[in-house]
Amino acid sequence: MDDQTWGRAPIEPQSVNAPLSRAAIFLVVTINDEAGAVDTVRDVISDIGGLVRTVGFRDLAGHLSCNVGIGAAAWARFGQASKPAQLDRFHAIPGFRHTAVSTPGDLLFHIRAERADQCFELERLLLGKLSTAVTVVDEVQGFRYFDSRDLLGFVDGTENPTGSAMLDAALIGDEDPEFAGGSYVVVQKYLHDLTAWATLSTEQQEAVIGRTKADNVELDDDDAPRKSHKALNTIVDEQGVEHDILRDNMPFGRPGQGEFGTYFIGYAKNLWVIDHMLRRMFIGDPVGDYDRILDFSTAVTGTTFFVPSNDLLESLAPTG
């Protein structure tokens, strides 16, 4: 990403706006309580760019990147004088039938590339450097599925903003100048019941999603008896302004284990937008009319992180 000017100083964000890749790894870890663990973590993440270059130079066309997210508890352990204005842990959202669960996570590593082997090698080196300082709590290997479809058969990420709108949606600006160029990110791992999903007709599936399955055309469901997944995820404020987030969801699965899922990852400059989306999905709009996709997709993780700018990330290196 080219440097963006936030306030008066040019700030280089992490690769939040990297294009959709063919492969990804979503790695969530907690920081252990052993002596020196926090300093080890700070040393490694402050030089994540060096690790990316070490692996990425082997094939520059692979476009290897890695975004580092830091949870609220970890940020507190880093001993910083201040914290991002909206940084908080992920709060569970109990619905009438389904719950958006909250799960542990101090650090998120969002690794992306056009080659799965580059993602693998970066993760291997990264965990080697972190060593006993962390414990892996979730590790998902994602892949692009045909024409950017999820395992439910629908194109995913259609509503992502582009160009300057992408930066406006995803990156913190002058409203929190100390953390400008950063972003908030929420991750959830959803497991699908594909057998139950397959019992629905194509028309029923399209009504749940809000788009046609074959050609990804948005359905006009304003007069439908119940809002679709698309409609519930469209956030418009009282002034009629629509608020977007930047998604980089990926399918994952292990057919031999009967595991099929979607890893949701959403970047935003305002956490309230993602929170509002999830509340509409799990609680419903109106209350009780929850997102029917949840009858087939179960959220098994939920964690929030702050993705600092590269400048701020590099400054986290321990001193002395």
C-alpha positions as a Markdown table, in Angstrom:
| # | Residue | x | y | z |
|---|---|---|---|---|
| 1 | Met | 0.0 | 0.0 | 0.0 |
| 2 | Asp | 1.3 | 3.5 | -0.8 |
| 3 | Asp | 1.7 | 5.8 | 2.2 |
| 4 | Gln | -1.4 | 7.7 | 3.2 |
| 5 | Thr | -1.4 | 11.1 | 4.9 |
| 6 | Trp | -3.4 | 11.0 | 8.1 |
| 7 | Gly | -3.2 | 14.4 | 9.8 |
| 8 | Arg | 0.2 | 15.9 | 9.1 |
| 9 | Ala | 2.5 | 12.9 | 9.0 |
| 10 | Pro | 2.6 | 10.2 | 6.3 |
| 11 | Ile | 1.7 | 6.9 | 8.0 |
| 12 | Glu | 2.2 | 3.4 | 6.4 |
| 13 | Pro | -0.7 | 1.1 | 7.3 |
| 14 | Gln | -0.2 | -2.7 | 7.3 |
| 15 | Ser | -1.5 | -4.5 | 4.2 |
| 16 | Val | -5.1 | -4.3 | 5.2 |
| 17 | Asn | -6.2 | -3.6 | 1.6 |
| 18 | Ala | -4.2 | -6.4 | 0.0 |
| 19 | Pro | -6.3 | -8.0 | -2.8 |
| 20 | Leu | -8.1 | -11.3 | -2.2 |
| 21 | Ser | -5.5 | -14.1 | -2.3 |
| 22 | Arg | -5.6 | -17.7 | -3.3 |
| 23 | Ala | -4.4 | -18.9 | 0.1 |
| 24 | Ala | -4.4 | -17.6 | 3.6 |
| 25 | Ile | -3.6 | -18.7 | 7.2 |
| 26 | Phe | -5.5 | -17.3 | 10.2 |
| 27 | Leu | -3.4 | -17.9 | 13.3 |
| 28 | Val | -4.6 | -16.8 | 16.7 |
| 29 | Val | -2.4 | -17.2 | 19.8 |
| 30 | Thr | -2.3 | -16.3 | 23.4 |
| 31 | Ile | 0.8 | -14.9 | 25.2 |
| 32 | Asn | 2.1 | -17.2 | 27.9 |
| 33 | Asp | 2.9 | -16.1 | 31.5 |
| 34 | Glu | 6.5 | -17.2 | 31.4 |
| 35 | Ala | 9.2 | -14.7 | 32.1 |
| 36 | Gly | 10.2 | -12.8 | 29.0 |
| 37 | Ala | 7.3 | -13.9 | 26.9 |
| 38 | Val | 5.9 | -10.4 | 26.3 |
| 39 | Asp | 9.4 | -9.1 | 25.3 |
| 40 | Thr | 9.8 | -12.0 | 22.9 |
| 41 | Val | 6.4 | -11.3 | 21.3 |
| 42 | Arg | 7.1 | -7.6 | 21.0 |
| 43 | Asp | 10.5 | -8.3 | 19.4 |
| 44 | Val | 9.0 | -10.7 | 16.8 |
| 45 | Ile | 6.0 | -8.7 | 15.8 |
| 46 | Ser | 7.9 | -5.5 | 15.5 |
| 47 | Asp | 10.1 | -7.1 | 12.8 |
| 48 | Ile | 7.3 | -9.0 | 11.0 |
| 49 | Gly | 8.2 | -7.2 | 7.8 |
| 50 | Gly | 11.6 | -8.8 | 7.9 |
| 51 | Leu | 10.1 | -12.3 | 8.1 |
| 52 | Val | 7.7 | -11.5 | 5.3 |
| 53 | Arg | 10.6 | -10.4 | 3.1 |
| 54 | Thr | 12.7 | -13.5 | 4.0 |
| 55 | Val | 10.0 | -15.7 | 2.6 |
| 56 | Gly | 8.4 | -13.5 | 0.0 |
| 57 | Phe | 11.6 | -12.8 | -2.0 |
| 58 | Arg | 11.6 | -16.3 | -3.3 |
| 59 | Asp | 8.6 | -15.5 | -5.5 |
| 60 | Leu | 7.6 | -11.8 | -5.5 |
| 61 | Ala | 4.6 | -12.7 | -7.7 |
| 62 | Gly | 3.3 | -14.6 | -4.7 |
| 63 | His | 2.4 | -11.3 | -3.0 |
| 64 | Leu | 3.0 | -12.6 | 0.5 |
| 65 | Ser | 1.8 | -10.4 | 3.3 |
| 66 | Cys | 1.0 | -10.7 | 7.0 |
| 67 | Asn | -1.2 | -8.4 | 9.2 |
| 68 | Val | -0.6 | -8.5 | 12.9 |
| 69 | Gly | -3.6 | -7.8 | 15.2 |
| 70 | Ile | -3.2 | -7.2 | 18.9 |
| 71 | Gly | -6.0 | -8.0 | 21.5 |
| 72 | Ala | -7.0 | -5.7 | 24.3 |
| 73 | Ala | -5.4 | -7.8 | 27.0 |
| 74 | Ala | -2.1 | -8.1 | 25.1 |
| 75 | Trp | -2.1 | -4.3 | 24.5 |
| 76 | Ala | -2.4 | -3.8 | 28.2 |
| 77 | Arg | 0.6 | -6.2 | 28.9 |
| 78 | Phe | 2.7 | -4.2 | 26.4 |
| 79 | Gly | 2.7 | -1.3 | 28.8 |
| 80 | Gln | 1.8 | 1.4 | 26.3 |
| 81 | Ala | 0.8 | 4.8 | 27.7 |
| 82 | Ser | -2.5 | 4.8 | 25.8 |
| 83 | Lys | -4.7 | 2.5 | 23.8 |
| 84 | Pro | -6.8 | 2.7 | 20.7 |
| 85 | Ala | -10.1 | 4.4 | 21.5 |
| 86 | Gln | -12.3 | 1.5 | 20.6 |
| 87 | Leu | -10.1 | -1.5 | 21.5 |
| 88 | Asp | -12.0 | -4.0 | 23.6 |
| 89 | Arg | -12.4 | -7.7 | 23.9 |
| 90 | Phe | -15.1 | -9.4 | 21.8 |
| 91 | His | -18.3 | -9.5 | 23.8 |
| 92 | Ala | -20.5 | -12.5 | 23.2 |
| 93 | Ile | -23.9 | -11.8 | 21.6 |
| 94 | Pro | -26.6 | -14.3 | 22.8 |
| 95 | Gly | -29.5 | -14.6 | 20.4 |
| 96 | Phe | -32.8 | -16.4 | 20.7 |
| 97 | Arg | -31.5 | -19.5 | 19.0 |
| 98 | His | -27.8 | -18.8 | 18.3 |
| 99 | Thr | -24.9 | -17.1 | 20.0 |
| 100 | Ala | -21.9 | -15.2 | 18.7 |
| 101 | Val | -19.4 | -16.7 | 21.1 |
| 102 | Ser | -16.3 | -14.9 | 22.6 |
| 103 | Thr | -13.0 | -16.9 | 22.6 |
| 104 | Pro | -9.4 | -16.2 | 23.7 |
| 105 | Gly | -6.8 | -14.5 | 21.5 |
| 106 | Asp | -4.0 | -12.1 | 22.2 |
| 107 | Leu | -2.5 | -11.9 | 18.7 |
| 108 | Leu | -3.8 | -12.5 | 15.2 |
| 109 | Phe | -1.6 | -13.2 | 12.2 |
| 110 | His | -3.5 | -12.9 | 9.0 |
| 111 | Ile | -1.1 | -14.4 | 6.4 |
| 112 | Arg | -2.0 | -14.1 | 2.7 |
| 113 | Ala | -0.3 | -15.1 | -0.6 |
| 114 | Glu | -1.0 | -16.5 | -4.0 |
| 115 | Arg | 0.9 | -19.6 | -3.0 |
| 116 | Ala | 0.0 | -21.9 | 0.0 |
| 117 | Asp | 3.6 | -22.9 | 0.5 |
| 118 | Gln | 4.7 | -19.3 | 1.2 |
| 119 | Cys | 1.9 | -19.0 | 3.8 |
| 120 | Phe | 3.1 | -22.2 | 5.3 |
| 121 | Glu | 6.7 | -21.2 | 5.4 |
| 122 | Leu | 6.0 | -17.8 | 7.0 |
| 123 | Glu | 3.9 | -19.4 | 9.7 |
| 124 | Arg | 6.6 | -22.0 | 10.4 |
| 125 | Leu | 9.3 | -19.4 | 10.8 |
| 126 | Leu | 7.0 | -17.1 | 12.8 |
| 127 | Leu | 6.1 | -19.8 | 15.3 |
| 128 | Gly | 9.7 | -20.9 | 15.6 |
| 129 | Lys | 10.7 | -17.3 | 16.6 |
| 130 | Leu | 7.8 | -17.0 | 19.1 |
| 131 | Ser | 8.6 | -20.5 | 20.5 |
| 132 | Thr | 7.3 | -21.0 | 24.0 |
| 133 | Ala | 6.2 | -17.4 | 24.4 |
| 134 | Val | 2.8 | -18.2 | 22.9 |
| 135 | Thr | 0.2 | -20.9 | 22.7 |
| 136 | Val | -1.8 | -21.5 | 19.5 |
| 137 | Val | -5.5 | -21.4 | 20.2 |
| 138 | Asp | -6.8 | -21.4 | 16.6 |
| 139 | Glu | -5.2 | -22.2 | 13.2 |
| 140 | Val | -7.1 | -22.2 | 10.0 |
| 141 | Gln | -5.8 | -22.7 | 6.4 |
| 142 | Gly | -8.1 | -20.9 | 4.0 |
| 143 | Phe | -8.3 | -21.3 | 0.2 |
| 144 | Arg | -10.0 | -19.5 | -2.7 |
| 145 | Tyr | -12.9 | -21.7 | -3.8 |
| 146 | Phe | -13.6 | -21.4 | -7.5 |
| 147 | Asp | -14.8 | -17.8 | -8.4 |
| 148 | Ser | -14.5 | -16.6 | -4.7 |
| 149 | Arg | -17.4 | -18.6 | -3.5 |
| 150 | Asp | -18.0 | -19.9 | 0.0 |
| 151 | Leu | -18.7 | -23.6 | 0.7 |
| 152 | Leu | -22.5 | -22.8 | 0.7 |
| 153 | Gly | -22.0 | -22.1 | -3.0 |
| 154 | Phe | -22.4 | -18.3 | -3.1 |
| 155 | Val | -19.9 | -15.6 | -4.1 |
| 156 | Asp | -18.5 | -14.0 | -0.9 |
| 157 | Gly | -17.3 | -10.4 | -0.4 |
| 158 | Thr | -19.3 | -8.8 | -3.2 |
| 159 | Glu | -20.1 | -5.7 | -1.1 |
| 160 | Asn | -16.5 | -4.9 | -0.3 |
| 161 | Pro | -15.7 | -1.2 | -0.8 |
| 162 | Thr | -13.1 | -0.3 | -3.4 |
| 163 | Gly | -10.6 | 2.5 | -4.0 |
| 164 | Ser | -10.7 | 5.4 | -1.5 |
| 165 | Ala | -13.9 | 4.1 | 0.0 |
| 166 | Met | -12.0 | 1.0 | 1.1 |
| 167 | Leu | -9.5 | 3.2 | 3.0 |
| 168 | Asp | -12.3 | 5.2 | 4.5 |
| 169 | Ala | -14.1 | 2.1 | 5.8 |
| 170 | Ala | -11.1 | 0.2 | 7.1 |
| 171 | Leu | -8.5 | 2.7 | 8.4 |
| 172 | Ile | -8.5 | 4.9 | 11.5 |
| 173 | Gly | -8.0 | 8.6 | 10.7 |
| 174 | Asp | -7.9 | 11.9 | 12.5 |
| 175 | Glu | -10.6 | 10.8 | 14.9 |
| 176 | Asp | -7.9 | 8.9 | 16.9 |
| 177 | Pro | -4.7 | 10.5 | 15.6 |
| 178 | Glu | -2.3 | 8.6 | 17.8 |
| 179 | Phe | -3.5 | 5.4 | 16.1 |
| 180 | Ala | -4.2 | 6.7 | 12.6 |
| 181 | Gly | -3.5 | 4.2 | 9.9 |
| 182 | Gly | -4.5 | 1.4 | 12.1 |
| 183 | Ser | -7.7 | -0.7 | 11.9 |
| 184 | Tyr | -9.9 | -2.9 | 14.0 |
| 185 | Val | -10.5 | -6.5 | 13.0 |
| 186 | Val | -13.0 | -9.1 | 14.2 |
| 187 | Val | -12.6 | -12.8 | 13.4 |
| 188 | Gln | -15.1 | -15.6 | 13.7 |
| 189 | Lys | -14.8 | -19.2 | 12.5 |
| 190 | Tyr | -18.1 | -20.6 | 11.2 |
| 191 | Leu | -18.8 | -24.3 | 10.7 |
| 192 | His | -21.4 | -25.3 | 8.1 |
| 193 | Asp | -23.9 | -28.1 | 8.1 |
| 194 | Leu | -23.8 | -28.7 | 4.4 |
| 195 | Thr | -26.1 | -31.7 | 4.6 |
| 196 | Ala | -28.9 | -29.6 | 6.1 |
| 197 | Trp | -28.1 | -26.7 | 3.7 |
| 198 | Ala | -28.5 | -29.1 | 0.7 |
| 199 | Thr | -32.0 | -29.9 | 1.8 |
| 200 | Leu | -33.1 | -26.4 | 0.8 |
| 201 | Ser | -34.0 | -25.6 | -2.8 |
| 202 | Thr | -31.9 | -23.1 | -4.7 |
| 203 | Glu | -34.7 | -20.6 | -4.4 |
| 204 | Gln | -34.8 | -21.1 | -0.6 |
| 205 | Gln | -31.0 | -20.7 | -0.3 |
| 206 | Glu | -31.2 | -17.5 | -2.4 |
| 207 | Ala | -33.9 | -16.1 | -0.1 |
| 208 | Val | -31.6 | -16.7 | 2.9 |
| 209 | Ile | -28.5 | -15.1 | 1.3 |
| 210 | Gly | -30.3 | -12.3 | -0.7 |
| 211 | Arg | -28.5 | -13.1 | -4.0 |
| 212 | Thr | -28.9 | -15.4 | -6.9 |
| 213 | Lys | -26.6 | -18.4 | -6.6 |
| 214 | Ala | -25.5 | -18.8 | -10.2 |
| 215 | Asp | -24.7 | -15.3 | -11.2 |
| 216 | Asn | -24.5 | -13.4 | -7.9 |
| 217 | Val | -27.3 | -10.9 | -8.7 |
| 218 | Glu | -28.6 | -9.0 | -5.7 |
| 219 | Leu | -32.3 | -9.8 | -5.0 |
| 220 | Asp | -34.8 | -7.1 | -4.2 |
| 221 | Asp | -36.1 | -8.4 | -0.9 |
| 222 | Asp | -37.5 | -5.2 | 0.6 |
| 223 | Asp | -41.0 | -6.8 | 0.6 |
| 224 | Ala | -39.9 | -10.2 | 1.8 |
| 225 | Pro | -41.4 | -11.4 | 5.1 |
| 226 | Arg | -37.9 | -11.7 | 6.6 |
| 227 | Lys | -34.6 | -9.9 | 5.9 |
| 228 | Ser | -31.9 | -11.8 | 4.1 |
| 229 | His | -28.2 | -12.2 | 5.2 |
| 230 | Lys | -27.4 | -9.4 | 2.7 |
| 231 | Ala | -30.0 | -7.0 | 4.1 |
| 232 | Leu | -29.1 | -7.7 | 7.8 |
| 233 | Asn | -25.4 | -6.9 | 7.0 |
| 234 | Thr | -26.3 | -3.6 | 5.3 |
| 235 | Ile | -25.8 | -0.9 | 8.0 |
| 236 | Val | -27.4 | 2.5 | 7.4 |
| 237 | Asp | -27.3 | 5.2 | 10.2 |
| 238 | Glu | -30.0 | 7.6 | 11.1 |
| 239 | Gln | -28.8 | 10.1 | 8.6 |
| 240 | Gly | -29.1 | 7.6 | 5.8 |
| 241 | Val | -25.4 | 7.0 | 5.4 |
| 242 | Glu | -24.3 | 3.4 | 4.7 |
| 243 | His | -21.3 | 2.1 | 6.6 |
| 244 | Asp | -19.0 | -0.5 | 5.1 |
| 245 | Ile | -16.4 | -2.9 | 6.4 |
| 246 | Leu | -13.6 | -4.7 | 4.5 |
| 247 | Arg | -14.0 | -8.5 | 4.5 |
| 248 | Asp | -11.4 | -11.0 | 3.5 |
| 249 | Asn | -13.4 | -14.2 | 4.3 |
| 250 | Met | -12.0 | -17.6 | 3.2 |
| 251 | Pro | -13.4 | -21.1 | 3.0 |
| 252 | Phe | -11.7 | -23.9 | 4.8 |
| 253 | Gly | -12.4 | -27.5 | 5.4 |
| 254 | Arg | -11.3 | -31.1 | 6.1 |
| 255 | Pro | -13.8 | -33.4 | 4.3 |
| 256 | Gly | -12.3 | -36.5 | 6.0 |
| 257 | Gln | -13.3 | -34.9 | 9.3 |
| 258 | Gly | -16.7 | -33.6 | 8.1 |
| 259 | Glu | -15.5 | -30.1 | 8.7 |
| 260 | Phe | -16.6 | -27.3 | 6.3 |
| 261 | Gly | -16.6 | -23.7 | 7.1 |
| 262 | Thr | -16.0 | -20.0 | 6.4 |
| 263 | Tyr | -13.5 | -17.9 | 8.3 |
| 264 | Phe | -15.0 | -14.4 | 8.7 |
| 265 | Ile | -12.5 | -11.6 | 9.0 |
| 266 | Gly | -13.7 | -8.0 | 8.9 |
| 267 | Tyr | -11.6 | -4.8 | 9.1 |
| 268 | Ala | -13.1 | -1.5 | 10.1 |
| 269 | Lys | -12.2 | 1.9 | 11.5 |
| 270 | Asn | -15.3 | 1.7 | 13.6 |
| 271 | Leu | -15.9 | -1.4 | 15.7 |
| 272 | Trp | -19.6 | -0.4 | 16.2 |
| 273 | Val | -20.3 | -1.2 | 12.5 |
| 274 | Ile | -19.3 | -4.8 | 12.9 |
| 275 | Asp | -21.0 | -5.1 | 16.3 |
| 276 | His | -24.2 | -3.8 | 14.8 |
| 277 | Met | -24.0 | -6.3 | 11.9 |
| 278 | Leu | -23.5 | -9.2 | 14.3 |
| 279 | Arg | -26.4 | -8.0 | 16.6 |
| 280 | Arg | -28.7 | -7.8 | 13.6 |
| 281 | Met | -27.6 | -11.3 | 12.6 |
| 282 | Phe | -27.9 | -13.0 | 16.0 |
| 283 | Ile | -30.6 | -11.0 | 17.7 |
| 284 | Gly | -32.6 | -10.1 | 14.6 |
| 285 | Asp | -34.2 | -7.1 | 12.9 |
| 286 | Pro | -36.9 | -6.9 | 14.1 |
| 287 | Val | -35.9 | -8.7 | 17.3 |
| 288 | Gly | -36.3 | -12.5 | 16.8 |
| 289 | Asp | -35.9 | -12.4 | 13.0 |
| 290 | Tyr | -32.3 | -13.5 | 13.1 |
| 291 | Asp | -30.2 | -14.3 | 10.1 |
| 292 | Arg | -31.4 | -17.7 | 8.8 |
| 293 | Ile | -27.9 | -18.6 | 7.7 |
| 294 | Leu | -27.2 | -19.3 | 11.4 |
| 295 | Asp | -29.4 | -22.3 | 11.2 |
| 296 | Phe | -26.8 | -23.8 | 9.0 |
| 297 | Ser | -23.6 | -22.0 | 10.1 |
| 298 | Thr | -22.4 | -22.1 | 13.7 |
| 299 | Ala | -19.9 | -19.5 | 15.1 |
| 300 | Val | -17.3 | -21.4 | 17.2 |
| 301 | Thr | -14.9 | -18.5 | 17.7 |
| 302 | Gly | -15.1 | -14.7 | 18.2 |
| 303 | Thr | -12.2 | -12.3 | 18.9 |
| 304 | Thr | -11.3 | -8.6 | 18.4 |
| 305 | Phe | -7.9 | -7.1 | 17.6 |
| 306 | Phe | -6.3 | -3.8 | 16.8 |
| 307 | Val | -4.0 | -3.8 | 13.7 |
| 308 | Pro | -1.5 | -0.9 | 14.2 |
| 309 | Ser | 0.2 | 0.9 | 11.4 |
| 310 | Asn | 3.6 | -0.4 | 10.4 |
| 311 | Asp | 5.2 | 2.6 | 12.1 |
| 312 | Leu | 3.5 | 1.8 | 15.4 |
| 313 | Leu | 4.1 | -1.9 | 15.1 |
| 314 | Glu | 7.8 | -1.3 | 14.6 |
| 315 | Ser | 7.9 | 1.0 | 17.7 |
| 316 | Leu | 6.7 | -1.9 | 19.9 |
| 317 | Ala | 10.2 | -3.4 | 19.9 |
| 318 | Pro | 11.4 | -3.8 | 23.5 |
| 319 | Thr | 14.1 | -1.3 | 24.6 |
| 320 | Gly | 17.0 | -1.9 | 26.9 |
